[in-house]
Amino acid sequence: MFKTKFAEDSIIISKGMANYECFSTYDVNIPVIEILLAKCPVIANRLEVPINAPVVKLL
């Protein structure tokens, strides 16, 4: 049921670093807006922002 509903969506608004890591790794066929604080150096470097910077990004 979840996969069916997920596939019907037109956009995903996602919050948090764990969700960012998941959605940036897997190819989803709909736009994802990610909202997070870049708390670790790896994610901050990947997003090209300072550590603890607030981020809103379209994936």
N, CA, C and O atoms as a GROMACS GRO file, in nm:
protein
  236
    1MET      N    1   0.082  -0.119   0.000
    1MET     CA    2   0.000   0.000   0.000
    1MET      C    3   0.087   0.126   0.000
    1MET      O    4   0.059   0.219  -0.075
    2PHE      N    5   0.192   0.130   0.084
    2PHE     CA    6   0.277   0.249   0.088
    2PHE      C    7   0.341   0.276  -0.047
    2PHE      O    8   0.340   0.390  -0.094
    3LYS      N    9   0.396   0.173  -0.111
    3LYS     CA   10   0.461   0.193  -0.240
    3LYS      C   11   0.364   0.246  -0.344
    3LYS      O   12   0.402   0.327  -0.429
    4THR      N   13   0.241   0.202  -0.340
    4THR     CA   14   0.140   0.250  -0.435
    4THR      C   15   0.112   0.398  -0.411
    4THR      O   16   0.113   0.477  -0.505
    5LYS      N   17   0.089   0.436  -0.287
    5LYS     CA   18   0.062   0.576  -0.254
    5LYS      C   19   0.184   0.663  -0.283
    5LYS      O   20   0.171   0.774  -0.333
    6PHE      N   21   0.303   0.611  -0.252
    6PHE     CA   22   0.427   0.683  -0.277
    6PHE      C   23   0.441   0.713  -0.426
    6PHE      O   24   0.480   0.824  -0.463
    7ALA      N   25   0.412   0.618  -0.511
    7ALA     CA   26   0.425   0.635  -0.655
    7ALA      C   27   0.323   0.733  -0.712
    7ALA      O   28   0.345   0.790  -0.818
    8GLU      N   29   0.212   0.752  -0.643
    8GLU     CA   30   0.107   0.843  -0.689
    8GLU      C   31   0.137   0.989  -0.655
    8GLU      O   32   0.075   1.079  -0.712
    9ASP      N   33   0.229   1.015  -0.564
    9ASP     CA   34   0.259   1.152  -0.521
    9ASP      C   35   0.324   1.230  -0.633
    9ASP      O   36   0.386   1.174  -0.723
   10SER      N   37   0.308   1.364  -0.627
   10SER     CA   38   0.370   1.449  -0.727
   10SER      C   39   0.495   1.518  -0.675
   10SER      O   40   0.577   1.568  -0.753
   11ILE      N   41   0.511   1.522  -0.542
   11ILE     CA   42   0.629   1.582  -0.480
   11ILE      C   43   0.644   1.525  -0.338
   11ILE      O   44   0.545   1.488  -0.275
   12ILE      N   45   0.768   1.518  -0.290
   12ILE     CA   46   0.794   1.474  -0.153
   12ILE      C   47   0.864   1.589  -0.081
   12ILE      O   48   0.960   1.646  -0.134
   13ILE      N   49   0.818   1.622   0.038
   13ILE     CA   50   0.888   1.717   0.124
   13ILE      C   51   0.945   1.635   0.238
   13ILE      O   52   0.872   1.574   0.316
   14SER      N   53   1.077   1.634   0.247
   14SER     CA   54   1.148   1.546   0.339
   14SER      C   55   1.228   1.629   0.438
   14SER      O   56   1.284   1.732   0.402
   15LYS      N   57   1.233   1.585   0.563
   15LYS     CA   58   1.305   1.658   0.667
   15LYS      C   59   1.410   1.567   0.732
   15LYS      O   60   1.381   1.454   0.771
   16GLY      N   61   1.531   1.618   0.742
   16GLY     CA   62   1.635   1.549   0.817
   16GLY      C   63   1.746   1.489   0.731
   16GLY      O   64   1.727   1.458   0.614
   17MET      N   65   1.863   1.474   0.795
   17MET     CA   66   1.980   1.422   0.725
   17MET      C   67   1.962   1.277   0.680
   17MET      O   68   2.007   1.241   0.571
   18ALA      N   69   1.899   1.195   0.761
   18ALA     CA   70   1.881   1.055   0.722
   18ALA      C   71   1.794   1.044   0.597
   18ALA      O   72   1.824   0.966   0.507
   19ASN      N   73   1.688   1.122   0.590
   19ASN     CA   74   1.604   1.122   0.471
   19ASN      C   75   1.681   1.176   0.351
   19ASN      O   76   1.666   1.124   0.240
   20TYR      N   77   1.763   1.279   0.372
   20TYR     CA   78   1.846   1.331   0.263
   20TYR      C   79   1.936   1.221   0.208
   20TYR      O   80   1.947   1.203   0.087
   21GLU      N   81   2.002   1.149   0.298
   21GLU     CA   82   2.092   1.042   0.254
   21GLU      C   83   2.016   0.936   0.175
   21GLU      O   84   2.066   0.886   0.074
   22CYS      N   85   1.897   0.903   0.220
   22CYS     CA   86   1.816   0.802   0.150
   22CYS      C   87   1.774   0.852   0.012
   22CYS      O   88   1.797   0.784  -0.088
   23PHE      N   89   1.713   0.969   0.006
   23PHE     CA   90   1.660   1.018  -0.122
   23PHE      C   91   1.770   1.061  -0.218
   23PHE      O   92   1.749   1.057  -0.340
   24SER      N   93   1.887   1.102  -0.168
   24SER     CA   94   1.995   1.140  -0.260
   24SER      C   95   2.065   1.018  -0.317
   24SER      O   96   2.136   1.028  -0.417
   25THR      N   97   2.046   0.902  -0.254
   25THR     CA   98   2.110   0.778  -0.300
   25THR      C   99   2.024   0.703  -0.401
   25THR      O  100   2.076   0.647  -0.497
   26TYR      N  101   1.892   0.703  -0.379
   26TYR     CA  102   1.802   0.626  -0.463
   26TYR      C  103   1.732   0.716  -0.563
   26TYR      O  104   1.698   0.830  -0.532
   27ASP      N  105   1.710   0.665  -0.681
   27ASP     CA  106   1.643   0.740  -0.785
   27ASP      C  107   1.491   0.729  -0.767
   27ASP      O  108   1.433   0.622  -0.783
   28VAL      N  109   1.429   0.840  -0.732
   28VAL     CA  110   1.284   0.844  -0.727
   28VAL      C  111   1.238   0.928  -0.845
   28VAL      O  112   1.308   1.020  -0.888
   29ASN      N  113   1.124   0.899  -0.896
   29ASN     CA  114   1.078   0.962  -1.020
   29ASN      C  115   0.996   1.088  -0.997
   29ASN      O  116   0.932   1.138  -1.090
   30ILE      N  117   0.998   1.141  -0.876
   30ILE     CA  118   0.927   1.264  -0.847
   30ILE      C  119   1.021   1.359  -0.773
   30ILE      O  120   1.116   1.313  -0.709
   31PRO      N  121   0.996   1.489  -0.780
   31PRO     CA  122   1.083   1.585  -0.710
   31PRO      C  123   1.079   1.566  -0.559
   31PRO      O  124   0.975   1.534  -0.501
   32VAL      N  125   1.195   1.586  -0.495
   32VAL     CA  126   1.206   1.577  -0.350
   32VAL      C  127   1.263   1.710  -0.301
   32VAL      O  128   1.369   1.753  -0.347
   33ILE      N  129   1.193   1.774  -0.209
   33ILE     CA  130   1.244   1.892  -0.142
   33ILE      C  131   1.294   1.848  -0.006
   33ILE      O  132   1.218   1.793   0.075
   34GLU      N  133   1.421   1.871   0.020
   34GLU     CA  134   1.484   1.826   0.144
   34GLU      C  135   1.510   1.946   0.233
   34GLU      O  136   1.564   2.047   0.188
   35ILE      N  137   1.470   1.935   0.361
   35ILE     CA  138   1.492   2.039   0.461
   35ILE      C  139   1.576   1.975   0.572
   35ILE      O  140   1.535   1.874   0.630
   36LEU      N  141   1.691   2.034   0.602
   36LEU     CA  142   1.779   1.974   0.704
   36LEU      C  143   1.877   2.075   0.760
   36LEU      O  144   1.892   2.185   0.706
   37LEU      N  145   1.943   2.037   0.867
   37LEU     CA  146   2.062   2.106   0.917
   37LEU      C  147   2.180   2.016   0.881
   37LEU      O  148   2.179   1.897   0.912
   38ALA      N  149   2.280   2.072   0.816
   38ALA     CA  150   2.398   1.994   0.777
   38ALA      C  151   2.489   1.978   0.898
   38ALA      O  152   2.585   2.053   0.914
   39LYS      N  153   2.458   1.880   0.984
   39LYS     CA  154   2.526   1.865   1.112
   39LYS      C  155   2.661   1.796   1.106
   39LYS      O  156   2.742   1.812   1.197
   40CYS      N  157   2.687   1.720   1.002
   40CYS     CA  158   2.816   1.649   0.997
   40CYS      C  159   2.898   1.700   0.878
   40CYS      O  160   2.842   1.746   0.779
   41PRO      N  161   3.030   1.692   0.889
   41PRO     CA  162   3.117   1.744   0.783
   41PRO      C  163   3.093   1.680   0.646
   41PRO      O  164   3.103   1.747   0.544
   42VAL      N  165   3.063   1.551   0.645
   42VAL     CA  166   3.044   1.482   0.516
   42VAL      C  167   2.924   1.541   0.441
   42VAL      O  168   2.935   1.573   0.323
   43ILE      N  169   2.812   1.555   0.509
   43ILE     CA  170   2.693   1.610   0.445
   43ILE      C  171   2.714   1.758   0.411
   43ILE      O  172   2.677   1.802   0.303
   44ALA      N  173   2.773   1.834   0.503
   44ALA     CA  174   2.800   1.976   0.477
   44ALA      C  175   2.888   1.992   0.353
   44ALA      O  176   2.862   2.078   0.269
   45ASN      N  177   2.992   1.910   0.341
   45ASN     CA  178   3.079   1.916   0.223
   45ASN      C  179   3.004   1.878   0.097
   45ASN      O  180   3.020   1.943  -0.007
   46ARG      N  181   2.921   1.774   0.104
   46ARG     CA  182   2.845   1.730  -0.012
   46ARG      C  183   2.750   1.841  -0.060
   46ARG      O  184   2.731   1.860  -0.180
   47LEU      N  185   2.691   1.913   0.036
   47LEU     CA  186   2.598   2.020   0.003
   47LEU      C  187   2.667   2.155  -0.018
   47LEU      O  188   2.604   2.253  -0.056
   48GLU      N  189   2.798   2.158   0.008
   48GLU     CA  190   2.879   2.279  -0.007
   48GLU      C  191   2.827   2.393   0.080
   48GLU      O  192   2.810   2.506   0.034
   49VAL      N  193   2.801   2.360   0.209
   49VAL     CA  194   2.756   2.458   0.308
   49VAL      C  195   2.838   2.440   0.435
   49VAL      O  196   2.901   2.336   0.453
   50PRO      N  197   2.838   2.540   0.524
   50PRO     CA  198   2.907   2.524   0.652
   50PRO      C  199   2.835   2.421   0.741
   50PRO      O  200   2.717   2.394   0.722
   51ILE      N  201   2.908   2.365   0.835
   51ILE     CA  202   2.847   2.273   0.933
   51ILE      C  203   2.740   2.349   1.012
   51ILE      O  204   2.760   2.464   1.049
   52ASN      N  205   2.629   2.282   1.038
   52ASN     CA  206   2.511   2.335   1.107
   52ASN      C  207   2.433   2.438   1.026
   52ASN      O  208   2.349   2.508   1.082
   53ALA      N  209   2.459   2.448   0.897
   53ALA     CA  210   2.383   2.540   0.813
   53ALA      C  211   2.245   2.481   0.784
   53ALA      O  212   2.233   2.361   0.759
   54PRO      N  213   2.141   2.564   0.786
   54PRO     CA  214   2.010   2.516   0.743
   54PRO      C  215   2.008   2.505   0.592
   54PRO      O  216   2.063   2.591   0.522
   55VAL      N  217   1.946   2.400   0.542
   55VAL     CA  218   1.945   2.373   0.398
   55VAL      C  219   1.803   2.341   0.352
   55VAL      O  220   1.731   2.265   0.418
   56VAL      N  221   1.763   2.399   0.241
   56VAL     CA  222   1.643   2.359   0.169
   56VAL      C  223   1.691   2.334   0.027
   56VAL      O  224   1.744   2.424  -0.039
   57LYS      N  225   1.673   2.211  -0.020
   57LYS     CA  226   1.731   2.172  -0.150
   57LYS      C  227   1.631   2.089  -0.228
   57LYS      O  228   1.564   2.002  -0.173
   58LEU      N  229   1.623   2.116  -0.356
   58LEU     CA  230   1.544   2.034  -0.447
   58LEU      C  231   1.635   1.927  -0.504
   58LEU      O  232   1.736   1.957  -0.567
   59LEU      N  233   1.598   1.800  -0.480
   59LEU     CA  234   1.679   1.688  -0.530
   59LEU      C  235   1.624   1.642  -0.664
   59LEU      O  236   1.678   1.548  -0.724
   0.00000   0.00000   0.00000
